Amino acid sequence: MQRQPLEPLLAQLEREHLRRRRRTVEGYARSGSHAEPLIAGRRLVDFSSNDYLGLAGHPGPAAAMAECAARTGAGSGASHLISGHGAEHAALEEALAAFTGRERALLFSTGYMANLGVMSALAQRGETVLLDRLSHASLIDGAVLSGARFRRYAHADAAGAHRLLAASARPTAVLATDGVFSMDGDIAPLGALAHAARAHAAWLVVDDAHGIGVLGPTGRGALELAGLSAEDVPVLVGTLGKAFGSFGAFVAGSAELIELLVQKARPYVYTTALPQPVAAATRAALALAERESWRRERVLALTARFRAAARAAGVPLAESATPIQPIPLGSAHAALEAQRALTEAGFWVVAIRAPTVPAGQERLRVTLTAAHSEDQVDALADALGRACRAGAVRAAIEASERS
C-alpha cells in the first residue's frame, strides 16, 4: 500500500486560500522598536504582535537575560523534577504568585502545554469538560486528551453553560474559558461563569493569556476587571510571551492545586525546563509592567483611538474594547487581499482564516501595543479604509456574500 501523496492536499489548501506561509523577521528598525520589523527587506509597522505593553524589545529584560546567561548558561539541561529547576525559576514563580494574589504558581514552557497539563490533571474518564465554543485550541485539545466527555456551550453564553451543567448526567470536572478571546477580543462573562461553576462543584479554569498585564485597574487581567477572587476562579492560566514580552506560561492557584500539577501534569513532568535566562528576563518585565502603569494606559488609549479612526474611515469593526481588534471580511480571499493591500501600504496585519476561525468569519486581526505611535494608529485606520473600499477586497467580499 502506498502512502497518500501530500501534494494534492497542499494544492487544495492553495485553491481555498487557506495555505499558510511564514514570513521571516530579518531584524527591527534602527530605533530597536519591535513595532517596526524588517520583513522581506521592507520596514513595516507591525499590527499583529501580542506584545501589548511593548516589553519584548525593552533593554531591561534583555540585560537581565544576558546577565543570567553568563551565570547559568543558555539551557536548563533537564526537566524541573530532575535537575532543571533553578533559582530563577523559583523566584519567578514566587513573583507570579504574588502578582496574581494566589498561594503558588507553576511555570510551563508554553501556554499550550499549561492548558494540556491543567485539563488532563483535573478531568478524567467518566467526567465531563465544558468549554466555550470559541475557546483556544489548547483548551480543546486538553479536554480531548483528558479522556473526559467534551461538551461546548455557545460563545459567551453563561446561561447556556449553566443549563448544560445542570442537565449533565455525569459530574462536570472542569468549566473552562478564555478570559479574553484571542481572535475576537471580547471578554468572557466571568462572574456568571464563576457562579455556574460554584453551583455545580466544577473547577473553573480561565486562560487569561490576552488579559493578564493589560486589563484591570492594576493590570491583573480579566479577573481583576470582573472583581473576581482566587476563590471565584480557582485555576488561572497566563502566558509570559504576550504582555510581558518574554516566553513561557504559568498556572496560579492554591498550594494543593499546584502540587497536584507537579505530580500529574504530563507536559510539566516530561519536558525540559525553561532556560533560567528566560525566567530572569520575565521577572524583569513583570517588574516593569507593575512599575510603569503608563504602558497599560497607553495601549488602551490607542485602542480607543483606533476604533474611533476606523469607524470614521468606514472600516467594519467587531465589538471589542481590548487591544485585539478584528476586522471581519467574510472570506479567506478577502482577508488575504486586504493583508496584501496593507503590506503595500507599509503595515503588517495578518489575515486570520479557517480553521483558526470558522469558515465565513475570516478577518484581519489588528492588535495595538504601547510601542505604537498615534500617527501609526491613524495611518493604519486610513489604510484599512482604503483597503476595504479597494476593488479587489470589495469584489472578494461580494463574492463571499453571493456564495
C-alpha atoms as a printed R data frame, in Angstrom:
    type eleno elety resid chain resno       x      y      z
1   ATOM     1    CA   MET     A     1   0.000  0.000  0.000
2   ATOM     2    CA   GLN     A     2   1.349  3.396 -0.974
3   ATOM     3    CA   ARG     A     3   1.186  6.406  1.293
4   ATOM     4    CA   GLN     A     4  -1.240  9.151  0.274
5   ATOM     5    CA   PRO     A     5   0.636 11.850 -1.683
6   ATOM     6    CA   LEU     A     6   0.771 15.194  0.083
7   ATOM     7    CA   GLU     A     7   0.911 17.496 -2.937
8   ATOM     8    CA   PRO     A     8  -2.863 17.335 -3.639
9   ATOM     9    CA   LEU     A     9  -3.592 18.279 -0.031
10  ATOM    10    CA   LEU     A    10  -1.344 21.313 -0.285
11  ATOM    11    CA   ALA     A    11  -2.830 22.262 -3.658
12  ATOM    12    CA   GLN     A    12  -6.333 22.117 -2.198
13  ATOM    13    CA   LEU     A    13  -5.312 24.472  0.624
14  ATOM    14    CA   GLU     A    14  -3.889 26.811 -2.018
15  ATOM    15    CA   ARG     A    15  -7.136 26.794 -4.045
16  ATOM    16    CA   GLU     A    16  -9.163 27.538 -0.914
17  ATOM    17    CA   HIS     A    17  -6.852 30.432  0.091
18  ATOM    18    CA   LEU     A    18  -6.029 28.550  3.294
19  ATOM    19    CA   ARG     A    19  -2.363 27.716  2.822
20  ATOM    20    CA   ARG     A    20  -0.260 29.413  5.486
21  ATOM    21    CA   ARG     A    21   3.171 30.879  4.865
22  ATOM    22    CA   ARG     A    22   5.768 32.041  7.331
23  ATOM    23    CA   ARG     A    23   7.486 35.393  6.965
24  ATOM    24    CA   THR     A    24  10.979 35.763  8.375
25  ATOM    25    CA   VAL     A    25  11.594 38.833 10.520
26  ATOM    26    CA   GLU     A    26  15.087 39.885  9.482
27  ATOM    27    CA   GLY     A    27  15.543 42.482 12.196
28  ATOM    28    CA   TYR     A    28  13.946 45.607 13.564
29  ATOM    29    CA   ALA     A    29  14.083 49.294 12.781
30  ATOM    30    CA   ARG     A    30  17.173 51.201 13.874
31  ATOM    31    CA   SER     A    31  15.211 52.500 16.852
32  ATOM    32    CA   GLY     A    32  15.008 48.907 18.103
33  ATOM    33    CA   SER     A    33  11.212 49.067 18.257
34  ATOM    34    CA   HIS     A    34   9.549 45.686 17.937
35  ATOM    35    CA   ALA     A    35   6.628 47.540 16.357
36  ATOM    36    CA   GLU     A    36   8.712 48.003 13.182
37  ATOM    37    CA   PRO     A    37  10.148 44.683 11.911
38  ATOM    38    CA   LEU     A    38  12.032 44.187  8.675
39  ATOM    39    CA   ILE     A    39  10.216 41.583  6.558
40  ATOM    40    CA   ALA     A    40  11.402 40.667  3.052
41  ATOM    41    CA   GLY     A    41  13.698 43.669  3.142
42  ATOM    42    CA   ARG     A    42  10.886 46.102  3.933
43  ATOM    43    CA   ARG     A    43  10.351 48.097  7.090
44  ATOM    44    CA   LEU     A    44   6.747 47.529  8.157
45  ATOM    45    CA   VAL     A    45   4.711 48.654 11.145
46  ATOM    46    CA   ASP     A    46   3.620 45.502 12.958
47  ATOM    47    CA   PHE     A    47  -0.030 45.491 14.000
48  ATOM    48    CA   SER     A    48  -0.210 41.707 14.544
49  ATOM    49    CA   SER     A    49   2.032 41.287 17.591
50  ATOM    50    CA   ASN     A    50   0.768 40.291 21.051
51  ATOM    51    CA   ASP     A    51   3.497 42.428 22.668
52  ATOM    52    CA   TYR     A    52   0.788 44.588 24.257
53  ATOM    53    CA   LEU     A    53   2.994 46.544 26.672
54  ATOM    54    CA   GLY     A    54   5.911 46.945 24.275
55  ATOM    55    CA   LEU     A    55   8.288 44.999 26.511
56  ATOM    56    CA   ALA     A    56   9.670 42.457 24.025
57  ATOM    57    CA   GLY     A    57  12.237 44.966 22.778
58  ATOM    58    CA   HIS     A    58  12.904 46.699 26.093
59  ATOM    59    CA   PRO     A    59  16.596 46.727 27.100
60  ATOM    60    CA   GLY     A    60  15.852 45.879 30.763
61  ATOM    61    CA   PRO     A    61  14.654 42.286 30.283
62  ATOM    62    CA   ALA     A    62  17.324 41.749 27.624
63  ATOM    63    CA   ALA     A    63  20.032 42.835 30.079
64  ATOM    64    CA   ALA     A    64  18.579 40.560 32.779
65  ATOM    65    CA   MET     A    65  18.636 37.673 30.315
66  ATOM    66    CA   ALA     A    66  22.248 38.312 29.320
67  ATOM    67    CA   GLU     A    67  23.426 38.621 32.923
68  ATOM    68    CA   CYS     A    68  21.680 35.401 33.904
69  ATOM    69    CA   ALA     A    69  23.010 33.543 30.855
70  ATOM    70    CA   ALA     A    70  26.550 34.488 31.895
71  ATOM    71    CA   ARG     A    71  25.896 32.870 35.299
72  ATOM    72    CA   THR     A    72  23.741 29.862 34.441
73  ATOM    73    CA   GLY     A    73  24.317 29.139 30.754
74  ATOM    74    CA   ALA     A    74  21.792 29.141 27.937
75  ATOM    75    CA   GLY     A    75  19.836 25.978 28.797
76  ATOM    76    CA   SER     A    76  18.346 24.314 31.846
77  ATOM    77    CA   GLY     A    77  19.566 20.839 30.880
78  ATOM    78    CA   ALA     A    78  16.685 18.791 32.290
79  ATOM    79    CA   SER     A    79  13.075 18.816 33.403
80  ATOM    80    CA   HIS     A    80  12.055 20.608 36.604
81  ATOM    81    CA   LEU     A    81  11.779 17.325 38.520
82  ATOM    82    CA   ILE     A    82  15.223 16.079 37.551
83  ATOM    83    CA   SER     A    83  17.831 18.843 37.769
84  ATOM    84    CA   GLY     A    84  16.408 21.649 35.646
85  ATOM    85    CA   HIS     A    85  14.632 23.702 38.329
86  ATOM    86    CA   GLY     A    86  16.842 26.676 39.172
87  ATOM    87    CA   ALA     A    87  16.794 29.671 41.486
88  ATOM    88    CA   GLU     A    88  15.461 31.942 38.727
89  ATOM    89    CA   HIS     A    89  12.510 29.608 38.153
90  ATOM    90    CA   ALA     A    90  11.686 29.620 41.855
91  ATOM    91    CA   ALA     A    91  11.975 33.416 42.066
92  ATOM    92    CA   LEU     A    92   9.696 33.917 39.060
93  ATOM    93    CA   GLU     A    93   7.085 31.503 40.415
94  ATOM    94    CA   GLU     A    94   7.050 33.430 43.697
95  ATOM    95    CA   ALA     A    95   6.713 36.728 41.833
96  ATOM    96    CA   LEU     A    96   3.839 35.414 39.704
97  ATOM    97    CA   ALA     A    97   2.025 34.045 42.765
98  ATOM    98    CA   ALA     A    98   2.312 37.448 44.428
99  ATOM    99    CA   PHE     A    99   1.234 39.271 41.250
100 ATOM   100    CA   THR     A   100  -1.890 37.124 40.855
101 ATOM   101    CA   GLY     A   101  -2.709 37.012 44.580
102 ATOM   102    CA   ARG     A   102  -2.502 33.213 44.813
103 ATOM   103    CA   GLU     A   103  -0.663 30.787 47.023
104 ATOM   104    CA   ARG     A   104   1.552 29.326 44.335
105 ATOM   105    CA   ALA     A   105   2.367 29.487 40.643
106 ATOM   106    CA   LEU     A   106   3.895 26.869 38.359
107 ATOM   107    CA   LEU     A   107   5.933 27.586 35.223
108 ATOM   108    CA   PHE     A   108   5.243 25.795 31.942
109 ATOM   109    CA   SER     A   109   7.221 26.044 28.729
110 ATOM   110    CA   THR     A   110   4.216 27.274 26.699
111 ATOM   111    CA   GLY     A   111   0.605 28.268 27.265
112 ATOM   112    CA   TYR     A   112  -0.442 25.334 25.118
113 ATOM   113    CA   MET     A   113   1.345 22.949 27.466
114 ATOM   114    CA   ALA     A   114  -0.108 24.665 30.532
115 ATOM   115    CA   ASN     A   115  -3.654 24.098 29.305
116 ATOM   116    CA   LEU     A   116  -2.946 20.486 28.330
117 ATOM   117    CA   GLY     A   117  -1.492 19.907 31.782
118 ATOM   118    CA   VAL     A   118  -4.377 21.503 33.672
119 ATOM   119    CA   MET     A   119  -7.134 19.745 31.745
120 ATOM   120    CA   SER     A   120  -5.524 16.307 31.901
121 ATOM   121    CA   ALA     A   121  -4.814 16.641 35.630
122 ATOM   122    CA   LEU     A   122  -8.278 17.849 36.653
123 ATOM   123    CA   ALA     A   123 -10.540 15.752 34.403
124 ATOM   124    CA   GLN     A   124 -10.699 12.049 33.665
125 ATOM   125    CA   ARG     A   125 -12.815  9.369 32.023
126 ATOM   126    CA   GLY     A   126 -16.371  9.239 33.321
127 ATOM   127    CA   GLU     A   127 -16.458 13.020 33.852
128 ATOM   128    CA   THR     A   128 -17.380 15.972 31.624
129 ATOM   129    CA   VAL     A   129 -15.413 19.010 30.478
130 ATOM   130    CA   LEU     A   130 -17.427 22.051 29.372
131 ATOM   131    CA   LEU     A   131 -15.864 24.758 27.174
132 ATOM   132    CA   ASP     A   132 -16.887 27.974 25.456
133 ATOM   133    CA   ARG     A   133 -17.298 27.259 21.750
134 ATOM   134    CA   LEU     A   134 -14.545 29.745 20.884
135 ATOM   135    CA   SER     A   135 -12.062 28.548 23.494
136 ATOM   136    CA   HIS     A   136  -8.419 28.367 22.461
137 ATOM   137    CA   ALA     A   137  -7.269 25.231 20.649
138 ATOM   138    CA   SER     A   138  -5.103 24.245 23.623
139 ATOM   139    CA   LEU     A   139  -8.137 24.061 25.927
140 ATOM   140    CA   ILE     A   140  -9.989 21.980 23.335
141 ATOM   141    CA   ASP     A   141  -7.048 19.623 22.863
142 ATOM   142    CA   GLY     A   142  -6.578 19.345 26.612
143 ATOM   143    CA   ALA     A   143 -10.236 18.393 27.016
144 ATOM   144    CA   VAL     A   144  -9.972 15.736 24.311
145 ATOM   145    CA   LEU     A   145  -6.744 14.282 25.702
146 ATOM   146    CA   SER     A   146  -8.142 14.108 29.237
147 ATOM   147    CA   GLY     A   147 -10.462 11.276 28.176
148 ATOM   148    CA   ALA     A   148 -13.462 13.055 29.699
149 ATOM   149    CA   ARG     A   149 -16.640 13.733 27.761
150 ATOM   150    CA   PHE     A   150 -16.194 17.038 25.940
151 ATOM   151    CA   ARG     A   151 -19.069 19.491 25.503
152 ATOM   152    CA   ARG     A   152 -19.278 23.130 24.402
153 ATOM   153    CA   TYR     A   153 -21.709 25.940 25.087
154 ATOM   154    CA   ALA     A   154 -22.490 28.859 22.753
155 ATOM   155    CA   HIS     A   155 -19.916 31.615 22.828
156 ATOM   156    CA   ALA     A   156 -20.077 33.770 25.982
157 ATOM   157    CA   ASP     A   157 -23.441 32.186 26.919
158 ATOM   158    CA   ALA     A   158 -23.155 31.744 30.685
159 ATOM   159    CA   ALA     A   159 -26.844 30.814 30.957
160 ATOM   160    CA   GLY     A   160 -26.280 28.078 28.383
161 ATOM   161    CA   ALA     A   161 -23.296 26.807 30.353
162 ATOM   162    CA   HIS     A   162 -25.439 26.724 33.498
163 ATOM   163    CA   ARG     A   163 -28.131 24.689 31.710
164 ATOM   164    CA   LEU     A   164 -25.620 22.161 30.391
165 ATOM   165    CA   LEU     A   165 -24.076 21.797 33.849
166 ATOM   166    CA   ALA     A   166 -27.492 21.190 35.374
167 ATOM   167    CA   ALA     A   167 -28.525 18.670 32.681
168 ATOM   168    CA   SER     A   168 -25.306 16.632 32.669
169 ATOM   169    CA   ALA     A   169 -25.749 13.044 33.826
170 ATOM   170    CA   ARG     A   170 -22.042 12.844 34.594
171 ATOM   171    CA   PRO     A   171 -20.186 15.070 37.039
172 ATOM   172    CA   THR     A   172 -18.600 18.064 35.304
173 ATOM   173    CA   ALA     A   173 -14.997 18.265 36.429
174 ATOM   174    CA   VAL     A   174 -13.995 21.432 34.580
175 ATOM   175    CA   LEU     A   175 -15.685 24.517 33.153
176 ATOM   176    CA   ALA     A   176 -13.071 26.366 31.087
177 ATOM   177    CA   THR     A   177 -12.937 29.581 29.084
178 ATOM   178    CA   ASP     A   178 -10.578 32.157 27.718
179 ATOM   179    CA   GLY     A   179 -10.587 35.414 29.692
180 ATOM   180    CA   VAL     A   180 -10.107 37.494 26.541
181 ATOM   181    CA   PHE     A   181 -10.817 35.609 23.319
182 ATOM   182    CA   SER     A   182  -7.751 35.731 21.121
183 ATOM   183    CA   MET     A   183  -9.450 36.135 17.741
184 ATOM   184    CA   ASP     A   184 -12.497 38.191 18.778
185 ATOM   185    CA   GLY     A   185 -11.079 40.393 21.532
186 ATOM   186    CA   ASP     A   186 -14.208 40.162 23.673
187 ATOM   187    CA   ILE     A   187 -14.216 39.243 27.354
188 ATOM   188    CA   ALA     A   188 -15.914 36.177 28.824
189 ATOM   189    CA   PRO     A   189 -18.826 36.666 31.279
190 ATOM   190    CA   LEU     A   190 -16.590 35.542 34.119
191 ATOM   191    CA   GLY     A   191 -18.830 36.491 37.025
192 ATOM   192    CA   ALA     A   192 -21.751 34.430 35.735
193 ATOM   193    CA   LEU     A   193 -19.464 31.521 34.831
194 ATOM   194    CA   ALA     A   194 -17.964 31.574 38.323
195 ATOM   195    CA   HIS     A   195 -21.467 31.347 39.788
196 ATOM   196    CA   ALA     A   196 -22.355 28.422 37.496
197 ATOM   197    CA   ALA     A   197 -19.157 26.518 38.269
198 ATOM   198    CA   ARG     A   198 -19.576 27.008 42.010
199 ATOM   199    CA   ALA     A   199 -23.221 25.863 41.877
200 ATOM   200    CA   HIS     A   200 -22.215 22.593 40.230
201 ATOM   201    CA   ALA     A   201 -18.907 21.958 42.036
202 ATOM   202    CA   ALA     A   202 -16.818 22.267 38.859
203 ATOM   203    CA   TRP     A   203 -13.297 23.648 38.613
204 ATOM   204    CA   LEU     A   204 -13.395 26.980 36.787
205 ATOM   205    CA   VAL     A   205 -10.322 27.355 34.577
206 ATOM   206    CA   VAL     A   206  -9.687 30.759 32.995
207 ATOM   207    CA   ASP     A   207  -6.964 31.110 30.380
208 ATOM   208    CA   ASP     A   208  -6.267 34.853 30.626
209 ATOM   209    CA   ALA     A   209  -3.373 34.872 28.165
210 ATOM   210    CA   HIS     A   210  -4.561 38.075 26.483
211 ATOM   211    CA   GLY     A   211  -5.892 39.846 29.579
212 ATOM   212    CA   ILE     A   212  -3.144 39.435 32.160
213 ATOM   213    CA   GLY     A   213  -0.920 42.511 32.297
214 ATOM   214    CA   VAL     A   214  -3.363 44.613 30.268
215 ATOM   215    CA   LEU     A   215  -6.828 44.675 31.841
216 ATOM   216    CA   GLY     A   216  -7.960 45.694 35.310
217 ATOM   217    CA   PRO     A   217  -7.058 48.693 37.490
218 ATOM   218    CA   THR     A   218  -3.573 47.285 38.205
219 ATOM   219    CA   GLY     A   219  -3.134 45.018 35.172
220 ATOM   220    CA   ARG     A   220  -4.064 41.783 36.919
221 ATOM   221    CA   GLY     A   221  -6.259 40.878 33.967
222 ATOM   222    CA   ALA     A   222  -9.852 39.984 33.175
223 ATOM   223    CA   LEU     A   223 -10.425 38.540 36.665
224 ATOM   224    CA   GLU     A   224  -9.461 41.819 38.306
225 ATOM   225    CA   LEU     A   225 -11.635 43.714 35.824
226 ATOM   226    CA   ALA     A   226 -14.584 41.497 36.827
227 ATOM   227    CA   GLY     A   227 -13.816 41.823 40.544
228 ATOM   228    CA   LEU     A   228 -13.264 38.084 40.997
229 ATOM   229    CA   SER     A   229 -11.096 36.435 43.647
230 ATOM   230    CA   ALA     A   230  -8.972 33.294 43.684
231 ATOM   231    CA   GLU     A   231 -11.893 31.557 45.370
232 ATOM   232    CA   ASP     A   232 -14.189 32.528 42.481
233 ATOM   233    CA   VAL     A   233 -11.681 31.353 39.847
234 ATOM   234    CA   PRO     A   234  -9.503 28.636 41.397
235 ATOM   235    CA   VAL     A   235  -7.388 27.969 38.266
236 ATOM   236    CA   LEU     A   236  -5.731 30.858 36.421
237 ATOM   237    CA   VAL     A   237  -3.590 30.255 33.340
238 ATOM   238    CA   GLY     A   238  -1.427 33.048 31.977
239 ATOM   239    CA   THR     A   239   1.252 33.411 29.336
240 ATOM   240    CA   LEU     A   240   4.546 35.293 29.511
241 ATOM   241    CA   GLY     A   241   5.065 35.883 25.780
242 ATOM   242    CA   LYS     A   242   2.324 38.469 25.324
243 ATOM   243    CA   ALA     A   243   2.018 41.438 27.696
244 ATOM   244    CA   PHE     A   244   5.286 40.509 29.444
245 ATOM   245    CA   GLY     A   245   7.199 40.242 26.167
246 ATOM   246    CA   SER     A   246   9.100 37.072 27.088
247 ATOM   247    CA   PHE     A   247   8.283 33.368 26.714
248 ATOM   248    CA   GLY     A   248   6.539 30.611 28.619
249 ATOM   249    CA   ALA     A   249   3.417 30.333 30.741
250 ATOM   250    CA   PHE     A   250   2.181 29.674 34.243
251 ATOM   251    CA   VAL     A   251  -0.708 28.278 36.246
252 ATOM   252    CA   ALA     A   252  -1.588 30.027 39.511
253 ATOM   253    CA   GLY     A   253  -3.827 28.718 42.284
254 ATOM   254    CA   SER     A   254  -3.862 27.056 45.664
255 ATOM   255    CA   ALA     A   255  -0.875 25.181 47.049
256 ATOM   256    CA   GLU     A   256  -2.779 21.916 46.675
257 ATOM   257    CA   LEU     A   257  -3.633 22.598 43.025
258 ATOM   258    CA   ILE     A   258  -0.035 23.373 42.116
259 ATOM   259    CA   GLU     A   259   1.224 20.310 43.961
260 ATOM   260    CA   LEU     A   260  -1.247 18.150 42.016
261 ATOM   261    CA   LEU     A   261   0.014 19.624 38.738
262 ATOM   262    CA   VAL     A   262   3.609 18.922 39.731
263 ATOM   263    CA   GLN     A   263   2.628 15.279 40.206
264 ATOM   264    CA   LYS     A   264   0.170 14.730 37.344
265 ATOM   265    CA   ALA     A   265   0.558 17.354 34.586
266 ATOM   266    CA   ARG     A   266   2.472 15.391 31.960
267 ATOM   267    CA   PRO     A   267   3.533 18.453 29.905
268 ATOM   268    CA   TYR     A   268   5.235 19.732 33.068
269 ATOM   269    CA   VAL     A   269   6.745 16.464 34.272
270 ATOM   270    CA   TYR     A   270   8.133 15.302 30.932
271 ATOM   271    CA   THR     A   271   9.553 18.468 29.380
272 ATOM   272    CA   THR     A   272  12.819 20.353 29.738
273 ATOM   273    CA   ALA     A   273  12.503 23.403 31.969
274 ATOM   274    CA   LEU     A   274  12.587 26.900 30.511
275 ATOM   275    CA   PRO     A   275  16.118 28.289 30.373
276 ATOM   276    CA   GLN     A   276  16.824 30.315 33.505
277 ATOM   277    CA   PRO     A   277  17.748 33.429 31.461
278 ATOM   278    CA   VAL     A   278  14.184 33.457 30.094
279 ATOM   279    CA   ALA     A   279  12.839 33.375 33.664
280 ATOM   280    CA   ALA     A   280  15.173 36.221 34.653
281 ATOM   281    CA   ALA     A   281  14.019 38.329 31.690
282 ATOM   282    CA   THR     A   282  10.385 37.646 32.551
283 ATOM   283    CA   ARG     A   283  10.856 38.710 36.169
284 ATOM   284    CA   ALA     A   284  12.394 41.981 34.960
285 ATOM   285    CA   ALA     A   285   9.462 42.501 32.564
286 ATOM   286    CA   LEU     A   286   6.949 41.771 35.314
287 ATOM   287    CA   ALA     A   287   8.562 44.432 37.498
288 ATOM   288    CA   LEU     A   288   8.446 46.913 34.614
289 ATOM   289    CA   ALA     A   289   4.774 46.183 33.961
290 ATOM   290    CA   GLU     A   290   3.928 46.830 37.623
291 ATOM   291    CA   ARG     A   291   6.076 49.949 37.877
292 ATOM   292    CA   GLU     A   292   5.214 51.564 34.522
293 ATOM   293    CA   SER     A   293   1.424 51.587 34.538
294 ATOM   294    CA   TRP     A   294   1.510 54.125 31.690
295 ATOM   295    CA   ARG     A   295   2.143 51.228 29.300
296 ATOM   296    CA   ARG     A   296  -1.227 49.690 30.087
297 ATOM   297    CA   GLU     A   297  -2.939 53.061 29.979
298 ATOM   298    CA   ARG     A   298  -1.320 53.863 26.648
299 ATOM   299    CA   VAL     A   299  -2.304 50.658 24.849
300 ATOM   300    CA   LEU     A   300  -5.923 51.041 25.979
301 ATOM   301    CA   ALA     A   301  -5.952 54.707 24.892
302 ATOM   302    CA   LEU     A   302  -4.537 53.743 21.491
303 ATOM   303    CA   THR     A   303  -7.216 51.062 21.213
304 ATOM   304    CA   ALA     A   304  -9.946 53.662 21.713
305 ATOM   305    CA   ARG     A   305  -8.216 55.983 19.222
306 ATOM   306    CA   PHE     A   306  -8.026 53.234 16.618
307 ATOM   307    CA   ARG     A   307 -11.700 52.352 16.970
308 ATOM   308    CA   ALA     A   308 -12.763 55.962 16.522
309 ATOM   309    CA   ALA     A   309 -10.497 56.467 13.483
310 ATOM   310    CA   ALA     A   310 -11.511 53.145 11.908
311 ATOM   311    CA   ARG     A   311 -15.212 53.944 12.253
312 ATOM   312    CA   ALA     A   312 -14.634 57.342 10.639
313 ATOM   313    CA   ALA     A   313 -12.814 55.589  7.763
314 ATOM   314    CA   GLY     A   314 -15.707 53.151  7.200
315 ATOM   315    CA   VAL     A   315 -13.855 50.081  8.472
316 ATOM   316    CA   PRO     A   316 -16.060 47.236  9.780
317 ATOM   317    CA   LEU     A   317 -15.326 46.560 13.448
318 ATOM   318    CA   ALA     A   318 -16.271 43.804 15.874
319 ATOM   319    CA   GLU     A   319 -17.338 44.591 19.434
320 ATOM   320    CA   SER     A   320 -14.080 44.626 21.359
321 ATOM   321    CA   ALA     A   321 -12.697 47.047 23.937
322 ATOM   322    CA   THR     A   322  -9.374 45.208 24.210
323 ATOM   323    CA   PRO     A   323  -6.208 45.694 22.112
324 ATOM   324    CA   ILE     A   324  -7.403 42.830 19.876
325 ATOM   325    CA   GLN     A   325  -9.462 44.452 17.090
326 ATOM   326    CA   PRO     A   326 -10.910 42.050 14.484
327 ATOM   327    CA   ILE     A   327 -11.865 43.420 11.059
328 ATOM   328    CA   PRO     A   328 -14.476 40.940  9.744
329 ATOM   329    CA   LEU     A   329 -14.221 40.388  5.965
330 ATOM   330    CA   GLY     A   330 -16.187 37.168  5.408
331 ATOM   331    CA   SER     A   331 -13.838 35.107  3.245
332 ATOM   332    CA   ALA     A   332 -10.251 33.928  3.146
333 ATOM   333    CA   HIS     A   333  -9.772 35.589 -0.251
334 ATOM   334    CA   ALA     A   334 -10.979 38.975  1.022
335 ATOM   335    CA   ALA     A   335  -8.792 38.742  4.099
336 ATOM   336    CA   LEU     A   336  -5.700 37.889  2.029
337 ATOM   337    CA   GLU     A   337  -6.401 40.724 -0.410
338 ATOM   338    CA   ALA     A   338  -6.726 43.158  2.490
339 ATOM   339    CA   GLN     A   339  -3.482 41.864  4.029
340 ATOM   340    CA   ARG     A   340  -1.734 42.360  0.675
341 ATOM   341    CA   ALA     A   341  -3.031 45.923  0.370
342 ATOM   342    CA   LEU     A   342  -1.869 46.804  3.884
343 ATOM   343    CA   THR     A   343   1.579 45.309  3.277
344 ATOM   344    CA   GLU     A   344   1.913 47.519  0.215
345 ATOM   345    CA   ALA     A   345   0.937 50.486  2.420
346 ATOM   346    CA   GLY     A   346   3.663 49.600  4.950
347 ATOM   347    CA   PHE     A   347   1.695 47.694  7.605
348 ATOM   348    CA   TRP     A   348   1.972 44.091  8.785
349 ATOM   349    CA   VAL     A   349  -1.541 42.833  9.600
350 ATOM   350    CA   VAL     A   350  -2.133 39.108  9.178
351 ATOM   351    CA   ALA     A   351  -5.248 37.514  7.676
352 ATOM   352    CA   ILE     A   352  -6.893 35.028 10.043
353 ATOM   353    CA   ARG     A   353  -8.559 32.136  8.239
354 ATOM   354    CA   ALA     A   354 -10.151 28.759  8.928
355 ATOM   355    CA   PRO     A   355  -9.636 26.650 10.946
356 ATOM   356    CA   THR     A   356  -8.432 29.336 13.386
357 ATOM   357    CA   VAL     A   357 -11.830 30.985 12.915
358 ATOM   358    CA   PRO     A   358 -14.965 29.382 11.448
359 ATOM   359    CA   ALA     A   359 -15.298 29.429  7.649
360 ATOM   360    CA   GLY     A   360 -17.131 32.585  6.615
361 ATOM   361    CA   GLN     A   361 -15.750 34.536  9.573
362 ATOM   362    CA   GLU     A   362 -12.302 35.263  8.136
363 ATOM   363    CA   ARG     A   363 -10.825 38.565  9.191
364 ATOM   364    CA   LEU     A   364  -7.855 40.768  9.736
365 ATOM   365    CA   ARG     A   365  -6.710 40.780 13.349
366 ATOM   366    CA   VAL     A   366  -5.318 44.156 14.369
367 ATOM   367    CA   THR     A   367  -3.502 44.343 17.709
368 ATOM   368    CA   LEU     A   368  -2.435 47.552 19.415
369 ATOM   369    CA   THR     A   369   0.643 47.882 21.622
370 ATOM   370    CA   ALA     A   370   2.231 50.530 23.785
371 ATOM   371    CA   ALA     A   371   5.085 50.692 21.249
372 ATOM   372    CA   HIS     A   372   2.838 52.201 18.579
373 ATOM   373    CA   SER     A   373   2.534 55.938 17.991
374 ATOM   374    CA   GLU     A   374  -0.661 57.927 17.476
375 ATOM   375    CA   ASP     A   375   0.444 58.698 13.902
376 ATOM   376    CA   GLN     A   376   0.908 54.990 13.158
377 ATOM   377    CA   VAL     A   377  -2.555 54.182 14.509
378 ATOM   378    CA   ASP     A   378  -4.185 56.956 12.456
379 ATOM   379    CA   ALA     A   379  -2.304 55.894  9.319
380 ATOM   380    CA   LEU     A   380  -3.381 52.272  9.777
381 ATOM   381    CA   ALA     A   381  -7.054 53.267 10.105
382 ATOM   382    CA   ASP     A   382  -6.765 55.308  6.903
383 ATOM   383    CA   ALA     A   383  -5.054 52.452  5.039
384 ATOM   384    CA   LEU     A   384  -7.690 49.990  6.254
385 ATOM   385    CA   GLY     A   385 -10.450 52.275  4.989
386 ATOM   386    CA   ARG     A   386  -8.804 52.428  1.566
387 ATOM   387    CA   ALA     A   387  -8.242 48.649  1.545
388 ATOM   388    CA   CYS     A   388 -11.873 47.915  2.369
389 ATOM   389    CA   ARG     A   389 -13.002 50.203 -0.477
390 ATOM   390    CA   ALA     A   390 -10.492 48.799 -2.973
391 ATOM   391    CA   GLY     A   391 -11.813 46.801 -5.895
392 ATOM   392    CA   ALA     A   392 -10.056 43.520 -5.095
393 ATOM   393    CA   VAL     A   393 -11.173 43.401 -1.459
394 ATOM   394    CA   ARG     A   394 -14.681 44.627 -2.241
395 ATOM   395    CA   ALA     A   395 -15.046 42.060 -5.036
396 ATOM   396    CA   ALA     A   396 -13.842 39.286 -2.722
397 ATOM   397    CA   ILE     A   397 -16.348 40.343 -0.060
398 ATOM   398    CA   GLU     A   398 -19.199 40.470 -2.590
399 ATOM   399    CA   ALA     A   399 -18.257 37.035 -3.958
400 ATOM   400    CA   SER     A   400 -18.312 35.649 -0.420
401 ATOM   401    CA   GLU     A   401 -21.755 37.155  0.193
402 ATOM   402    CA   ARG     A   402 -23.127 35.577 -3.021
403 ATOM   403    CA   SER     A   403 -21.794 32.070 -2.231
